[in-house]
């Protein structure tokens, strides 16, 4: 498998504290036929200098310096520049196991696989927390696998692009959507899964995802500016799962994103009257229909989320807001 080249795309924005760890984990891996592409998104710290130092001393490293236009544009530019047989994505604050790419390439039937997944660990400070991923028991093409990207259950798995390698021709046939600023990697992932004819998994946790439990980080996408993104995401996901014949997940996604839109207004500190006015137009789209609320309540794990959904469905926004803000304060 040494002749198979993997292009690893790393978007970089103000990542000087974690970039060396990330780059070393990729370049020092057991699979040496690597092309590391840094996409510097107009960093204001020393990230670009670090990238250029790696490029000077290792011919496998490329640096693309661009104006700040977001992670989707950065990844698209990286994919366009990639020359590998497979393409992989790594976030600049994360790192990979030294055997990750060798094991993804050497898994059974790899030569005929369009995408190969592995498991991951979450890293919170000094703690490494293994993710329990029972979805490995399912085939990736099974619609039940894809529903695991949505439901807040024990089977939930984040729909990120960083724990896979995907054949270059498939990766290049799909672009990251720049009009969706949340879960844009989930949209990309589901799109390439639609194209792939064969998908394999390596049942080992080989990627290390840096997770912050900081409340402010957790709620960074709960702002009015993300309302349109949640609307677009709702439309994409509901259509996607409907085509799969998974109407339950389609309805779940619609109400889940209606709640996210509601949160955007709540955490932007708008008054209840303004919130009611803004949400009225989204109710007309069917996002908050009784059937979507029921699908959400059936499948969400948290009793608090079930109560919140019911309150929002019945337009008890003031009570729901107190519940949400109390929860946020208690986390703080």
C-alpha positions in Angstrom: 0.0 0.0 0.0 3.1 2.3 0.1 2.3 3.4 -3.5 -1.1 4.8 -2.5 -0.9 8.6 -1.8 -3.1 10.3 0.7 -3.7 14.0 0.6 -4.4 15.3 4.1 -6.1 18.7 4.1 -5.7 20.9 7.2 -7.5 24.3 7.4 -5.6 26.6 9.6 -6.8 29.7 11.5 -5.0 31.0 14.5 -3.8 27.5 15.5 -0.3 28.2 16.6 -0.8 26.4 20.0 -1.9 23.1 18.4 -0.5 23.1 14.9 2.9 21.4 15.6 1.2 18.5 17.4 -1.3 18.1 14.5 1.4 18.3 11.7 3.8 16.0 13.5 1.1 13.3 14.0 0.5 13.3 10.3 4.0 13.5 9.0 5.5 11.1 11.5 2.9 8.4 10.8 3.8 4.9 9.6 2.3 5.6 6.1 4.8 7.9 4.5 3.2 8.6 1.1 1.5 11.6 2.5 0.7 15.0 1.0 0.0 17.5 3.7 -1.9 20.6 2.5 -2.2 23.5 4.9 -4.9 26.1 4.0 -4.0 29.2 6.0 -7.3 31.2 6.3 -5.6 34.6 7.0 -4.4 33.7 10.5 -3.3 36.7 12.6 -1.0 34.7 14.9 2.2 32.7 13.9 0.3 29.9 12.2 1.4 30.8 8.7 5.1 30.9 9.8 4.7 27.4 11.3 3.2 26.1 8.1 6.0 27.6 6.0 8.7 26.1 8.2 7.2 22.6 7.7 7.1 23.2 3.9 10.8 24.3 3.9 12.0 21.1 5.6 9.6 18.5 4.2 8.7 18.2 0.5 5.5 16.5 1.3 4.0 19.8 2.7 2.2 22.4 0.6 0.9 25.8 1.9 -2.0 27.7 0.4 -2.3 31.2 1.9 -5.7 32.8 1.3 -8.0 35.5 2.5 -10.3 34.6 5.4 -13.5 33.1 3.9 -14.2 30.3 6.3 -13.5 26.6 6.6 -15.7 25.4 3.7 -13.9 27.5 1.2 -10.6 26.4 2.7 -11.4 22.8 2.4 -12.7 23.2 -1.1 -9.4 24.8 -2.1 -7.5 22.0 -0.5 -9.5 19.3 -2.3 -8.9 21.1 -5.6 -5.2 21.2 -5.0 -4.9 17.6 -3.8 -3.0 15.1 -6.0 -3.5 12.0 -3.8 -5.4 8.8 -4.5 -7.3 9.3 -1.3 -8.2 12.5 0.5 -8.4 13.0 4.3 -9.3 15.9 6.5 -7.8 16.9 9.9 -8.7 19.9 12.0 -5.7 21.9 13.2 -6.4 21.5 16.9 -6.7 17.7 16.5 -4.2 14.9 15.9 -4.1 11.3 14.5 -2.7 8.0 15.7 0.6 7.3 14.0 -0.9 4.1 12.4 -4.2 5.7 11.3 -3.6 6.0 7.6 -1.7 2.7 7.3 -4.6 0.9 9.0 -7.2 2.6 6.9 -5.4 1.5 3.8 -4.6 -2.0 4.9 -8.1 -3.0 6.1 -9.8 -5.8 4.2 -11.0 -5.1 0.7 -9.5 -1.6 0.8 -8.7 -1.6 -2.8 -12.3 -1.6 -3.7 -13.5 0.7 -1.0 -14.5 4.2 -1.8 -14.5 5.4 1.8 -12.9 3.9 4.9 -13.9 5.1 8.4 -12.3 4.6 11.8 -13.4 5.4 15.3 -12.2 8.4 17.4 -11.4 9.6 20.9 -12.4 12.9 22.4 -9.7 14.9 24.1 -10.6 17.3 26.9 -7.5 18.8 28.5 -5.5 15.8 29.7 -8.4 13.4 29.5 -8.8 11.1 26.5 -12.3 9.7 26.3 -13.0 6.7 24.0 -16.2 7.1 21.9 -18.5 4.1 22.1 -19.6 3.5 18.5 -22.0 0.6 18.1 -22.8 1.8 14.6 -19.8 -0.3 13.4 -22.2 -3.3 13.7 -24.2 -1.8 10.8 -23.2 -1.3 7.3 -22.5 2.3 6.4 -24.9 2.1 3.5 -27.7 1.1 5.8 -30.1 4.0 6.5 -30.0 3.1 10.2 -26.3 4.0 10.2 -27.0 7.4 8.6 -29.7 8.1 11.2 -27.0 7.8 13.9 -25.7 11.2 12.7 -28.8 12.8 14.0 -30.3 11.2 17.1 -29.2 12.2 20.5 -29.0 8.6 21.7 -26.3 6.1 22.7 -25.8 5.4 19.0 -25.1 9.0 18.2 -21.9 9.7 16.2 -20.8 13.1 15.0 -21.1 13.5 11.3 -17.5 14.9 10.8 -15.2 14.4 7.8 -12.0 13.9 9.8 -12.2 10.2 10.6 -12.2 8.8 7.1 -10.3 8.6 3.8 -12.3 9.0 0.6 -11.2 8.3 -3.0 -10.1 11.5 -4.7 -12.5 11.3 -7.6 -15.5 11.2 -5.1 -14.1 13.9 -2.8 -13.6 16.2 -5.8 -17.1 15.6 -7.1 -18.7 17.2 -4.1 -18.0 20.7 -2.6 -18.5 22.0 1.0 -21.4 24.4 1.0 -20.5 27.9 2.0 -24.1 28.9 2.6 -24.3 26.6 5.6 -22.1 27.7 8.5 -23.0 24.9 10.9 -22.7 21.1 10.2 -21.3 21.9 6.7 -19.1 18.8 7.1 -22.1 16.6 7.8 -23.7 17.8 4.6 -20.5 17.0 2.7 -20.2 13.6 4.4 -23.8 12.6 3.6 -23.3 13.7 0.0 -20.2 11.5 -0.6 -21.9 8.6 1.1 -24.6 8.9 -1.6 -21.9 8.5 -4.3 -19.8 5.7 -2.7 -20.5 2.2 -3.8 -18.5 0.5 -1.1 -17.6 1.7 2.4 -15.5 0.0 5.0 -14.7 0.6 8.6 -11.8 0.0 10.9 -13.1 -0.7 14.3 -10.3 1.2 16.1 -10.2 4.7 17.5 -7.5 6.3 15.6 -8.4 10.0 15.5 -8.2 12.4 18.5 -10.8 15.1 18.5 -10.1 18.1 20.8 -13.3 18.9 22.6 -13.9 21.9 24.9 -16.6 21.8 27.5 -16.6 25.5 27.7 -20.3 26.7 27.6 -19.5 29.7 25.4 -17.9 27.4 22.8 -20.9 25.1 23.0 -23.3 27.9 22.3 -21.3 29.8 19.7 -23.7 28.8 16.9 -26.7 30.1 18.8 -26.8 33.5 17.3 -29.3 35.2 14.9 -26.7 35.1 12.2 -27.0 31.3 12.0 -30.8 31.2 11.6 -30.5 30.9 7.8 -28.0 28.1 8.1 -30.3 26.1 10.3 -33.1 26.6 7.8 -30.9 25.4 5.0 -29.7 22.5 7.0 -33.2 21.6 7.9 -34.2 21.5 4.2 -31.2 19.5 3.2 -31.5 16.9 5.9 -35.3 16.4 5.7 -35.0 16.0 1.9 -32.0 13.7 2.2 -33.7 11.3 4.7 -37.0 11.4 2.9 -35.3 10.2 -0.3 -33.8 7.3 1.8 -37.3 6.4 2.9 -36.5 7.4 6.5 -39.4 9.7 7.2 -38.9 9.4 11.0 -35.4 10.9 10.8 -36.5 13.5 8.2 -39.2 14.8 10.6 -36.8 14.7 13.6 -34.4 16.9 11.7 -37.0 19.5 10.9 -38.1 19.9 14.5 -34.6 19.7 15.8 -33.5 22.6 13.6 -36.7 24.6 14.5 -35.5 24.3 18.1 -32.0 25.5 17.0 -33.6 28.5 15.3 -35.6 29.2 18.5 -32.3 29.0 20.5 -30.7 31.5 18.1 -33.2 34.1 19.1 -33.2 33.2 22.8 -29.5 33.4 23.2 -29.4 36.7 21.2 -31.5 38.1 24.0 -34.6 39.1 22.0 -37.9 39.7 23.8 -40.6 37.1 23.7 -42.7 39.2 21.4 -39.9 39.4 18.8 -39.3 35.7 19.1 -42.9 34.8 18.5 -42.9 37.1 15.4 -39.8 35.6 14.0 -40.7 31.9 14.6 -44.2 32.4 13.0 -42.8 32.2 9.4 -40.8 29.0 10.2 -43.9 27.4 11.6 -45.5 28.0 8.2 -42.8 25.8 6.5 -44.0 22.8 8.6 -40.8 22.7 10.7 -42.9 22.7 13.9 -45.8 20.5 12.8 -47.2 18.0 15.3 -45.7 15.1 13.4 -42.2 16.6 13.5 -42.4 17.4 17.2 -43.7 13.8 17.9 -40.8 12.3 16.0 -38.3 14.5 17.9 -39.8 13.6 21.3 -39.8 9.9 20.4 -36.1 9.8 19.5 -34.4 12.4 21.8 -32.8 10.9 24.9 -32.9 13.7 27.4 -36.2 14.2 29.4 -35.4 17.9 29.5 -35.2 18.1 25.7 -38.5 16.3 25.5 -40.1 18.9 27.8 -38.5 21.8 25.9 -39.8 20.5 22.6 -43.4 20.2 23.9 -43.2 23.7 25.4 -42.0 25.1 22.1 -44.6 23.3 20.1 -47.4 24.8 22.2 -45.7 28.2 21.9 -45.0 28.4 25.6 -41.8 30.4 24.7 -41.4 32.2 28.0 -41.4 29.0 30.0 -39.2 27.3 27.5 -36.8 30.2 27.6 -36.5 30.1 31.4 -35.8 26.4 31.2 -33.1 26.8 28.6 -31.4 29.8 30.2 -31.5 28.0 33.6 -29.8 25.0 32.1 -27.2 27.2 30.5 -26.5 29.0 33.8 -26.2 25.7 35.7 -23.6 24.5 33.2 -21.6 27.6 33.8 
